[in-house]
Amino acid sequence: MKSTFQRNLAIGFGFSLFLLIISAVASYISIGNLVSSAESVEHTNQMLHYLDDAISYMKDAETGQRGYLITGDESFLEPYRGAEDSIRKNIRAFRNQSTDNPVQQAAAEELFKVSNLRMAVLNDNIVKKRRGQALTTEDMNRGKVHMAESRRLIDEMKDRERLLLTQRTEK
């Protein structure tokens, strides 16, 4: 009787230990997946932040330029002055963080080129104003085209980031 009891006790203890080990392994895997998912979410949020900042600085530059063109007051150029470096910094950071995604890399390169064109148009308009030359509607529309292209690229890049997040979360 004692031996049957000890045997049953050992079996119960073994079975409990087995369940405890299975539960620990399942918890470990689940926590690993949770951490990975959280890192994916954080990465996507950071990428979206870079893109939001880039377009925000483009808007700042445009606002500063317009204020200067309307008033001729150089103080309006303050947001314009730091914008170009900030735009480049954010696009570069996005590109550096998307090394595993050739589509986003190509889009970042295209955004870099378009933003440079946009800043060149803003600069040309400022130079014309300083020289006392009249600005035409065509001068202003050139910048508008580049800004629209920048917005389109950024929207596409943000959509791809959100899709990646959805795919990673589903895994």
Backbone as a printed PyTorch tensor [residue, N CA C, xyz], in Angstrom:
tensor([[[  0.8180,  -1.1830,   0.0000],
         [  0.0000,   0.0000,   0.0000],
         [  0.8700,   1.2570,   0.0000]],

        [[  1.9090,   1.2150,   0.8690],
         [  2.7980,   2.3550,   0.9420],
         [  3.5330,   2.5440,  -0.3750]],

        [[  3.9110,   1.4770,  -0.9980],
         [  4.6420,   1.5860,  -2.2580],
         [  3.7340,   2.1070,  -3.3660]],

        [[  2.4620,   1.7440,  -3.3750],
         [  1.5150,   2.2550,  -4.3660],
         [  1.3020,   3.7530,  -4.1480]],

        [[  1.1920,   4.1320,  -2.8890],
         [  1.0160,   5.5450,  -2.5610],
         [  2.2390,   6.3610,  -3.0060]],

        [[  3.4260,   5.8460,  -2.7310],
         [  4.6540,   6.5420,  -3.1250],
         [  4.7610,   6.6160,  -4.6460]],

        [[  4.3770,   5.5210,  -5.2870],
         [  4.4130,   5.5080,  -6.7550],
         [  3.4380,   6.5420,  -7.3190]],

        [[  2.2300,   6.5780,  -6.8060],
         [  1.2360,   7.5560,  -7.2620],
         [  1.6920,   8.9880,  -6.9610]],

        [[  2.3150,   9.1640,  -5.7980],
         [  2.8330,  10.4700,  -5.4250],
         [  3.9430,  10.9020,  -6.3830]],

        [[  4.8280,   9.9900,  -6.7260],
         [  5.9220,  10.2880,  -7.6650],
         [  5.3670,  10.5970,  -9.0510]],

        [[  4.3610,   9.8390,  -9.4710],
         [  3.7350,  10.0860, -10.7760],
         [  3.0570,  11.4520, -10.7660]],

        [[  2.3370,  11.7640,  -9.7080],
         [  1.6720,  13.0640,  -9.5950],
         [  2.6820,  14.2020,  -9.5850]],

        [[  3.7620,  13.9980,  -8.8320],
         [  4.8120,  15.0120,  -8.7840],
         [  5.4650,  15.1750, -10.1600]],

        [[  5.7480,  14.0850, -10.8310],
         [  6.3510,  14.1220, -12.1730],
         [  5.4430,  14.8140, -13.1730]],

        [[  4.1500,  14.4600, -13.0950],
         [  3.1910,  15.0820, -14.0070],
         [  3.0790,  16.5840, -13.7430]],

        [[  3.0570,  16.9810, -12.4750],
         [  3.0060,  18.4040, -12.1090],
         [  4.2510,  19.1330, -12.5920]],

        [[  5.3960,  18.4890, -12.4150],
         [  6.6510,  19.0860, -12.8800],
         [  6.6420,  19.2360, -14.4010]],

        [[  6.1290,  18.2250, -15.0850],
         [  6.0220,  18.2870, -16.5510],
         [  5.1280,  19.4490, -16.9750]],

        [[  3.9800,  19.6100, -16.3340],
         [  3.0720,  20.7140, -16.6480],
         [  3.7190,  22.0610, -16.3490]],

        [[  4.4690,  22.1280, -15.2730],
         [  5.1570,  23.3610, -14.9200],
         [  6.1990,  23.7200, -15.9790]],

        [[  6.9280,  22.7600, -16.4600],
         [  7.9350,  22.9980, -17.4960],
         [  7.2600,  23.4340, -18.7940]],

        [[  6.1980,  22.7820, -19.1950],
         [  5.4600,  23.1470, -20.4130],
         [  4.9240,  24.5760, -20.2820]],

        [[  4.3760,  24.8900, -19.1260],
         [  3.8450,  26.2380, -18.8870],
         [  4.9580,  27.2840, -18.9450]],

        [[  6.1090,  26.9760, -18.3760],
         [  7.2400,  27.9120, -18.4010],
         [  7.7330,  28.1400, -19.8310]],

        [[  7.8280,  27.0800, -20.6150],
         [  8.2700,  27.2160, -22.0060],
         [  7.2590,  28.0380, -22.8020]],

        [[  5.9760,  27.7570, -22.6150],
         [  4.9370,  28.5180, -23.3220],
         [  4.9840,  29.9940, -22.9200]],

        [[  5.1920,  30.2660, -21.6430],
         [  5.2940,  31.6510, -21.1720],
         [  6.5080,  32.3380, -21.7690]],

        [[  7.6260,  31.6290, -21.8080],
         [  8.8550,  32.1920, -22.3750],
         [  8.6580,  32.5610, -23.8430]],

        [[  8.0580,  31.6580, -24.5950],
         [  7.8000,  31.9160, -26.0200],
         [  6.8280,  33.0800, -26.1800]],

        [[  5.7910,  33.1080, -25.3770],
         [  4.7940,  34.1720, -25.4530],
         [  5.4080,  35.5300, -25.1220]],

        [[  6.2240,  35.5770, -24.0820],
         [  6.8830,  36.8340, -23.7140],
         [  7.8460,  37.2790, -24.8130]],

        [[  8.5570,  36.3310, -25.4050],
         [  9.4480,  36.6610, -26.5250],
         [  8.6850,  37.2580, -27.6890]],

        [[  7.5350,  36.6810, -28.0080],
         [  6.6960,  37.2100, -29.0930],
         [  6.1670,  38.5940, -28.7480]],

        [[  5.7910,  38.7890, -27.4960],
         [  5.2940,  40.0860, -27.0540],
         [  6.3750,  41.1570, -27.1600]],

        [[  7.5840,  40.8320, -26.7450],
         [  8.6980,  41.7730, -26.8380],
         [  8.9970,  42.0970, -28.3010]],

        [[  9.0010,  41.0780, -29.1400],
         [  9.2520,  41.2870, -30.5700],
         [  8.1740,  42.1690, -31.1880]],

        [[  6.9380,  41.9110, -30.8150],
         [  5.8230,  42.7120, -31.3310],
         [  5.9430,  44.1580, -30.8580]],

        [[  6.3070,  44.3540, -29.6040],
         [  6.4690,  45.7080, -29.0690],
         [  7.6030,  46.4310, -29.7860]],

        [[  8.6780,  45.7210, -30.0860],
         [  9.7920,  46.3330, -30.8170],
         [  9.3670,  46.7200, -32.2310]],

        [[  8.5520,  45.8950, -32.8690],
         [  8.0460,  46.2170, -34.2050],
         [  7.1680,  47.4590, -34.1750]],

        [[  6.3180,  47.5400, -33.1780],
         [  5.4420,  48.7070, -33.0370],
         [  6.2870,  49.9560, -32.8160]],

        [[  7.2710,  49.8650, -31.9270],
         [  8.1380,  51.0090, -31.6430],
         [  8.9150,  51.4260, -32.8930]],

        [[  9.4180,  50.4450, -33.6320],
         [ 10.1630,  50.7370, -34.8640],
         [  9.2610,  51.4720, -35.8590]],

        [[  8.0590,  50.9560, -36.0580],
         [  7.1260,  51.5920, -36.9870],
         [  6.7820,  53.0080, -36.5330]],

        [[  6.5340,  53.1760, -35.2460],
         [  6.2240,  54.5170, -34.7370],
         [  7.3870,  55.4720, -34.9660]],

        [[  8.6070,  54.9930, -34.7860],
         [  9.7770,  55.8350, -35.0110],
         [  9.8910,  56.2140, -36.4910]],

        [[  9.6400,  55.2560, -37.3690],
         [  9.7080,  55.5160, -38.8090],
         [  8.6520,  56.5470, -39.2170]],

        [[  7.4470,  56.3980, -38.6870],
         [  6.3780,  57.3580, -38.9800],
         [  6.7360,  58.7410, -38.4360]],

        [[  7.3880,  58.7550, -37.2990],
         [  7.8210,  60.0190, -36.6930],
         [  8.8320,  60.7320, -37.6010]],

        [[  9.7840,  59.9830, -38.1550],
         [ 10.7640,  60.5820, -39.0750],
         [ 10.0610,  61.2140, -40.2730]],

        [[  9.0810,  60.5120, -40.8170],
         [  8.3630,  61.0250, -41.9860],
         [  7.5070,  62.2370, -41.6280]],

        [[  6.8350,  62.1630, -40.4910],
         [  6.0260,  63.3150, -40.0490],
         [  6.9010,  64.5460, -39.8360]],

        [[  8.0510,  64.3320, -39.2290],
         [  8.9600,  65.4660, -38.9980],
         [  9.4760,  66.0440, -40.3130]],

        [[  9.7970,  65.1780, -41.2580],
         [ 10.3170,  65.6570, -42.5450],
         [  9.2950,  66.5630, -43.2310]],

        [[  8.0420,  66.1330, -43.3090],
         [  7.0250,  66.9540, -43.9710],
         [  6.7370,  68.2110, -43.1570]],

        [[  6.8160,  68.1080, -41.8490],
         [  6.6000,  69.2770, -41.0020],
         [  7.6710,  70.3420, -41.2540]],

        [[  8.9200,  69.9180, -41.3820],
         [  9.9880,  70.8770, -41.6650],
         [  9.8410,  71.4730, -43.0610]],

        [[  9.3340,  70.6870, -44.0040],
         [  9.0840,  71.2350, -45.3410],
         [  8.0260,  72.3300, -45.2670]],

        [[  6.9980,  72.0810, -44.4780],
         [  5.9490,  73.0880, -44.3010],
         [  6.5000,  74.3280, -43.6090]],

        [[  7.3650,  74.1150, -42.6140],
         [  7.9830,  75.2570, -41.9230],
         [  8.7790,  76.1170, -42.8960]],

        [[  9.5560,  75.4440, -43.7520],
         [ 10.3700,  76.1770, -44.7290],
         [  9.4770,  76.9670, -45.6680]],

        [[  8.3990,  76.3480, -46.1140],
         [  7.4770,  77.0120, -47.0240],
         [  6.7920,  78.2030, -46.3440]],

        [[  6.3990,  78.0110, -45.1020],
         [  5.7560,  79.0940, -44.3490],
         [  6.7080,  80.2710, -44.1800]],

        [[  7.9500,  79.9750, -43.8180],
         [  8.9470,  81.0340, -43.6540],
         [  9.1950,  81.7880, -44.9460]],

        [[  9.2980,  81.0370, -46.0280],
         [  9.5260,  81.6620, -47.3300],
         [  8.3480,  82.5600, -47.7120]],

        [[  7.1440,  82.0780, -47.5190],
         [  5.9660,  82.8830, -47.8620],
         [  5.9040,  84.1650, -47.0400]],

        [[  6.1780,  84.0270, -45.7470],
         [  6.1750,  85.2120, -44.8930],
         [  7.1710,  86.2450, -45.3800]],

        [[  8.3520,  85.7800, -45.7730],
         [  9.3730,  86.6870, -46.2830],
         [  8.9400,  87.3010, -47.6120]],

        [[  8.3810,  86.4780, -48.5050],
         [  7.9690,  86.9980, -49.8120],
         [  6.8720,  88.0520, -49.6790]],

        [[  6.0070,  87.8700, -48.7130],
         [  4.9150,  88.8250, -48.5260],
         [  5.4060,  90.1150, -47.8740]],

        [[  6.2580,  89.9720, -46.8550],
         [  6.6360,  91.1490, -46.0610],
         [  8.0080,  91.7180, -46.3970]],

        [[  8.8990,  90.8880, -46.8990],
         [ 10.2770,  91.3210, -47.1090],
         [ 11.0800,  91.3360, -45.8150]],

        [[ 10.4870,  90.9080, -44.7260],
         [ 11.1310,  90.8930, -43.4040],
         [ 11.9070,  89.5780, -43.2400]],

        [[ 13.2300,  89.6950, -43.0860],
         [ 14.1190,  88.5310, -42.9680],
         [ 13.7890,  87.6500, -41.7580]],

        [[ 13.1670,  88.2150, -40.7310],
         [ 12.8680,  87.4080, -39.5440],
         [ 11.9030,  86.2620, -39.8610]],

        [[ 11.1260,  86.4140, -40.9210],
         [ 10.2150,  85.3430, -41.3220],
         [ 10.9620,  84.1180, -41.8430]],

        [[ 12.2240,  84.2940, -42.1940],
         [ 13.0070,  83.1810, -42.7310],
         [ 13.5680,  82.2520, -41.6530]],

        [[ 13.3430,  82.5770, -40.4050],
         [ 13.8910,  81.7540, -39.3230],
         [ 13.5010,  80.2800, -39.4530]],

        [[ 12.2200,  79.9410, -39.6590],
         [ 11.8840,  78.5140, -39.8020],
         [ 12.5120,  77.8920, -41.0580]],

        [[ 12.6940,  78.7030, -42.0780],
         [ 13.2860,  78.2220, -43.3290],
         [ 14.7480,  77.8250, -43.1290]],

        [[ 15.4630,  78.6060, -42.3450],
         [ 16.9210,  78.4370, -42.2200],
         [ 17.3290,  77.0670, -41.6860]],

        [[ 16.6610,  76.5640, -40.6970],
         [ 17.0490,  75.2690, -40.1360],
         [ 16.3370,  74.0890, -40.7690]],

        [[ 15.3670,  74.3780, -41.6070],
         [ 14.5190,  73.3070, -42.1390],
         [ 15.2710,  72.3300, -43.0320]],

        [[ 16.1260,  72.8370, -43.9000],
         [ 16.7870,  71.9560, -44.8630],
         [ 17.6110,  70.8810, -44.1590]],

        [[ 18.4000,  71.2770, -43.1740],
         [ 19.1950,  70.2940, -42.4380],
         [ 18.3040,  69.3110, -41.6860]],

        [[ 17.2290,  69.8030, -41.1160],
         [ 16.3190,  68.9330, -40.3710],
         [ 15.6110,  67.9430, -41.2940]],

        [[ 15.2330,  68.3900, -42.4760],
         [ 14.5970,  67.4960, -43.4490],
         [ 15.5680,  66.3850, -43.8110]],

        [[ 16.7860,  66.7500, -44.1470],
         [ 17.8040,  65.7590, -44.5190],
         [ 18.0720,  64.7840, -43.3790]],

        [[ 18.1600,  65.3140, -42.1730],
         [ 18.4340,  64.4720, -41.0000],
         [ 17.3440,  63.4170, -40.8260]],

        [[ 16.0900,  63.8070, -40.9660],
         [ 14.9870,  62.8650, -40.7910],
         [ 14.9150,  61.8390, -41.9140]],

        [[ 15.1410,  62.2640, -43.1320],
         [ 15.1220,  61.3140, -44.2510],
         [ 16.2880,  60.3430, -44.1150]],

        [[ 17.4450,  60.8500, -43.7370],
         [ 18.6250,  59.9980, -43.5380],
         [ 18.3740,  58.9720, -42.4260]],

        [[ 17.7690,  59.4210, -41.3280],
         [ 17.4580,  58.5110, -40.2170],
         [ 16.4720,  57.4360, -40.6770]],

        [[ 15.4680,  57.8370, -41.4420],
         [ 14.5120,  56.8630, -41.9750],
         [ 15.2340,  55.8400, -42.8460]],

        [[ 16.0720,  56.3330, -43.7340],
         [ 16.8140,  55.4530, -44.6490],
         [ 17.7120,  54.4980, -43.8600]],

        [[ 18.3860,  54.9990, -42.8400],
         [ 19.2760,  54.1660, -42.0370],
         [ 18.5350,  53.0920, -41.2530]],

        [[ 17.2990,  53.3790, -40.8940],
         [ 16.5120,  52.4150, -40.1240],
         [ 15.7390,  51.4350, -41.0070]],

        [[ 15.7740,  51.6480, -42.3110],
         [ 15.0190,  50.7560, -43.2050],
         [ 15.9490,  49.9680, -44.1230]],

        [[ 17.1200,  49.6290, -43.6180],
         [ 18.1010,  48.9230, -44.4510],
         [ 17.6050,  47.5540, -44.9100]],

        [[ 16.6320,  46.9880, -44.2080],
         [ 16.0990,  45.6740, -44.5740],
         [ 14.9590,  45.7680, -45.5910]],

        [[ 14.6710,  46.9750, -46.0670],
         [ 13.5250,  47.1700, -46.9530],
         [ 13.9370,  47.9900, -48.1780]],

        [[ 14.2820,  47.3300, -49.2830],
         [ 14.7450,  48.0560, -50.4750],
         [ 13.7030,  49.0040, -51.0710]],

        [[ 12.4380,  48.6960, -50.9360],
         [ 11.3870,  49.5760, -51.4680],
         [ 11.3850,  50.8970, -50.6960]],

        [[ 11.4780,  50.8130, -49.3720],
         [ 11.5040,  52.0220, -48.5570],
         [ 12.8160,  52.7850, -48.7630]],

        [[ 13.8990,  52.0780, -48.9900],
         [ 15.1820,  52.7250, -49.2640],
         [ 15.0840,  53.5650, -50.5470]],

        [[ 14.5050,  52.9730, -51.5740],
         [ 14.3540,  53.6830, -52.8480],
         [ 13.4280,  54.8910, -52.6800]],

        [[ 12.3630,  54.7090, -51.9240],
         [ 11.4320,  55.8140, -51.6880],
         [ 12.1130,  56.9380, -50.8970]],

        [[ 12.9540,  56.5680, -49.9430],
         [ 13.6790,  57.5810, -49.1650],
         [ 14.6300,  58.3650, -50.0650]],

        [[ 15.2850,  57.6750, -50.9770],
         [ 16.1700,  58.3650, -51.9280],
         [ 15.3810,  59.3310, -52.8080]],

        [[ 14.2210,  58.8750, -53.2610],
         [ 13.3720,  59.7330, -54.0930],
         [ 12.8850,  60.9440, -53.2880]],

        [[ 12.4940,  60.7200, -52.0460],
         [ 12.0480,  61.8170, -51.1860],
         [ 13.1850,  62.8070, -50.9560]],

        [[ 14.3800,  62.2950, -50.7870],
         [ 15.5470,  63.1550, -50.5990],
         [ 15.7290,  64.0710, -51.8130]],

        [[ 15.6210,  63.4930, -53.0080],
         [ 15.7820,  64.2780, -54.2400],
         [ 14.6680,  65.3240, -54.3770]],

        [[ 13.4350,  64.9060, -54.1500],
         [ 12.2970,  65.8170, -54.2920],
         [ 12.3800,  66.9440, -53.2650]],

        [[ 12.7680,  66.6040, -52.0400],
         [ 12.8660,  67.6500, -51.0120],
         [ 13.9840,  68.6310, -51.3480]],

        [[ 15.0590,  68.1380, -51.9430],
         [ 16.1350,  69.0500, -52.3790],
         [ 15.6380,  69.9880, -53.4760]],

        [[ 14.8520,  69.4440, -54.3980],
         [ 14.2730,  70.2900, -55.4500],
         [ 13.3430,  71.3340, -54.8370]],

        [[ 12.5500,  70.8970, -53.8560],
         [ 11.6220,  71.8240, -53.1980],
         [ 12.3800,  72.9460, -52.5110]],

        [[ 13.4300,  72.5990, -51.8050],
         [ 14.2210,  73.6130, -51.1000],
         [ 14.9260,  74.5340, -52.0970]],

        [[ 15.3440,  74.0040, -53.2330],
         [ 15.9890,  74.8400, -54.2520],
         [ 15.0110,  75.8780, -54.7970]],

        [[ 13.7620,  75.4730, -55.0060],
         [ 12.7450,  76.4170, -55.4910],
         [ 12.4940,  77.5020, -54.4420]],

        [[ 12.3860,  77.0830, -53.1790],
         [ 12.1940,  78.0770, -52.1200],
         [ 13.3480,  79.0650, -52.0990]],

        [[ 14.5520,  78.5420, -52.2040],
         [ 15.7360,  79.4010, -52.1980],
         [ 15.7460,  80.3490, -53.4010]],

        [[ 15.4080,  79.8220, -54.5730],
         [ 15.3650,  80.6720, -55.7750],
         [ 14.3810,  81.8270, -55.5960]],

        [[ 13.2260,  81.5280, -55.0110],
         [ 12.2270,  82.5770, -54.7880],
         [ 12.7290,  83.6290, -53.8030]],

        [[ 13.4160,  83.1790, -52.7830],
         [ 13.9800,  84.1140, -51.7940],
         [ 15.0330,  85.0000, -52.4520]],

        [[ 15.8870,  84.3910, -53.2620],
         [ 16.9360,  85.1560, -53.9530],
         [ 16.3020,  86.1890, -54.8880]],

        [[ 15.2710,  85.7920, -55.6130],
         [ 14.5770,  86.7380, -56.4940],
         [ 14.0130,  87.9160, -55.7060]],

        [[ 13.4110,  87.6250, -54.5880],
         [ 12.8310,  88.6930, -53.7570],
         [ 13.9350,  89.6350, -53.2770]],

        [[ 15.0590,  89.0770, -52.8480],
         [ 16.1650,  89.9200, -52.3610],
         [ 16.7150,  90.8110, -53.4730]],

        [[ 16.6770,  90.3260, -54.6880],
         [ 17.1780,  91.1000, -55.8310],
         [ 16.1450,  92.0880, -56.3520]],

        [[ 14.9660,  92.0310, -55.7860],
         [ 13.9110,  92.9380, -56.2220],
         [ 13.2090,  92.4770, -57.4820]],

        [[ 13.4180,  91.2330, -57.8800],
         [ 12.7580,  90.6970, -59.0760],
         [ 11.3400,  90.2550, -58.7240]],

        [[ 10.4700,  90.3690, -59.6800],
         [  9.0790,  89.9710, -59.4730],
         [  8.9610,  88.4500, -59.5230]],

        [[  8.1810,  87.9200, -58.6350],
         [  7.9010,  86.4850, -58.6180],
         [  6.6260,  86.2280, -59.4100]],

        [[  6.6420,  85.1830, -60.1830],
         [  5.4880,  84.8470, -61.0080],
         [  4.7160,  83.6890, -60.3810]],

        [[  3.5440,  83.4950, -60.8940],
         [  2.7440,  82.3500, -60.4600],
         [  3.4800,  81.0660, -60.7850]],

        [[  4.1780,  81.0540, -61.9000],
         [  4.9630,  79.8730, -62.2830],
         [  6.0420,  79.5690, -61.2440]],

        [[  6.6900,  80.6090, -60.7110],
         [  7.6930,  80.4210, -59.6680],
         [  7.0820,  79.7090, -58.4560]],

        [[  5.9100,  80.1420, -58.0790],
         [  5.2470,  79.5550, -56.9060],
         [  4.7240,  78.1510, -57.2090]],

        [[  4.2390,  77.9310, -58.4350],
         [  3.7030,  76.6210, -58.7950],
         [  4.7810,  75.5390, -58.8730]],

        [[  5.9960,  75.9360, -59.2460],
         [  7.0870,  74.9420, -59.2850],
         [  7.2690,  74.3150, -57.9070]],

        [[  7.2490,  75.1250, -56.8950],
         [  7.3870,  74.6130, -55.5330],
         [  6.1970,  73.7780, -55.1030]],

        [[  5.0260,  74.1870, -55.5380],
         [  3.8060,  73.4680, -55.1860],
         [  3.8450,  72.0310, -55.7250]],

        [[  4.3580,  71.8710, -56.9340],
         [  4.4620,  70.5430, -57.5470],
         [  5.3840,  69.6520, -56.7220]],

        [[  6.5340,  70.1870, -56.3060],
         [  7.4820,  69.3950, -55.5190],
         [  6.9170,  69.0590, -54.1380]],

        [[  6.1840,  69.9870, -53.5690],
         [  5.5740,  69.7310, -52.2600],
         [  4.5130,  68.6420, -52.3760]],

        [[  3.7200,  68.6880, -53.4090],
         [  2.7020,  67.6510, -53.6180],
         [  3.3570,  66.2840, -53.8050]],

        [[  4.4570,  66.2410, -54.5320],
         [  5.1850,  64.9880, -54.7390],
         [  5.7680,  64.4910, -53.4170]],

        [[  6.2800,  65.3920, -52.5980],
         [  6.8040,  65.0070, -51.2850],
         [  5.7070,  64.4050, -50.4220]],

        [[  4.5500,  65.0390, -50.4280],
         [  3.4200,  64.5170, -49.6440],
         [  2.9980,  63.1360, -50.1350]],

        [[  2.9510,  62.9760, -51.4400],
         [  2.5560,  61.6800, -52.0150],
         [  3.5400,  60.5950, -51.5950]],

        [[  4.8410,  60.8790, -51.7310],
         [  5.8560,  59.9000, -51.3480],
         [  5.7570,  59.5470, -49.8670]],

        [[  5.6160,  60.5540, -49.0460],
         [  5.5400,  60.3060, -47.6000],
         [  4.2970,  59.4940, -47.2550]],

        [[  3.1740,  59.8020, -47.8750],
         [  1.9550,  59.0240, -47.6220],
         [  2.1540,  57.5630, -48.0150]],

        [[  2.7830,  57.3140, -49.1540],
         [  3.0510,  55.9370, -49.5900],
         [  3.9970,  55.2310, -48.6220]],

        [[  5.0250,  55.9370, -48.1800],
         [  5.9870,  55.3480, -47.2530],
         [  5.3130,  55.0220, -45.9150]],

        [[  4.4490,  55.9030, -45.4510],
         [  3.7350,  55.6610, -44.2020],
         [  2.7920,  54.4650, -44.3490]],

        [[  2.1210,  54.3700, -45.4870],
         [  1.2270,  53.2310, -45.7250],
         [  1.9980,  51.9160, -45.7070]],

        [[  3.1870,  51.9040, -46.3220],
         [  4.0020,  50.6810, -46.3160],
         [  4.4490,  50.3210, -44.9000]],

        [[  4.7900,  51.3260, -44.1140],
         [  5.1980,  51.0610, -42.7280],
         [  4.0350,  50.4760, -41.9340]],

        [[  2.8520,  51.0200, -42.1190],
         [  1.6820,  50.5090, -41.4000],
         [  1.3450,  49.0830, -41.8390]],

        [[  1.4910,  48.8060, -43.1250],
         [  1.2510,  47.4530, -43.6240],
         [  2.2580,  46.4750, -43.0270]],

        [[  3.5160,  46.8770, -42.9640],
         [  4.5380,  46.0350, -42.3420],
         [  4.1950,  45.7490, -40.8840]],

        [[  3.7380,  46.7590, -40.1950],
         [  3.3670,  46.5760, -38.7930],
         [  2.2260,  45.5660, -38.6710]],

        [[  1.2360,  45.6830, -39.5210],
         [  0.1110,  44.7550, -39.4970],
         [  0.5900,  43.3330, -39.7560]],

        [[  1.4430,  43.1560, -40.7600],
         [  1.9700,  41.8290, -41.0790],
         [  2.7870,  41.2530, -39.9280]],

        [[  3.6210,  42.0800, -39.3200],
         [  4.4590,  41.6130, -38.2120],
         [  3.6100,  41.2610, -36.9910]],

        [[  2.5800,  42.0520, -36.7630],
         [  1.7080,  41.7960, -35.6090],
         [  0.9280,  40.5080, -35.7990]],

        [[  0.5000,  40.2290, -37.0260],
         [ -0.2540,  39.0090, -37.3050],
         [  0.5820,  37.7570, -37.0650]],

        [[  1.8920,  37.8860, -37.2980],
         [  2.7740,  36.7330, -37.0560],
         [  2.8180,  36.4220, -35.5820]]])
